[in-house]
């Protein structure tokens, strides 16, 4: 199993600092969903999703990452 970050808008995978690739096989395995989410938030990436790529059976699960809430905005509530 690999845990990857993918930009949903341009369909590229994160492969390292300022390095993006088109194939999941070339992307950096972030190890856990938590580490992928933390990296996305630290780097302030937009339109990202976490891809959990399973080898056996071959399939993937995609988890969208919600954008950060503005300061003072409770999470889960739409902006006013």
Rosetta blueprint (number, residue, H / E / L):
1 X L
2 X E
3 X E
4 X E
5 X E
6 X E
7 X E
8 X L
9 X L
10 X L
11 X L
12 X E
13 X E
14 X E
15 X E
16 X E
17 X L
18 X L
19 X E
20 X E
21 X E
22 X L
23 X L
24 X H
25 X H
26 X H
27 X L
28 X L
29 X L
30 X L
31 X L
32 X L
33 X H
34 X H
35 X H
36 X H
37 X H
38 X H
39 X H
40 X H
41 X H
42 X H
43 X L
44 X L
45 X L
46 X L
47 X L
48 X E
49 X E
50 X E
51 X E
52 X E
53 X E
54 X E
55 X L
56 X L
57 X L
58 X L
59 X E
60 X E
61 X E
62 X E
63 X E
64 X E
65 X L
66 X L
67 X L
68 X L
69 X L
70 X L
71 X L
72 X L
73 X L
74 X L
75 X L
76 X L
77 X L
78 X L
79 X L
80 X L
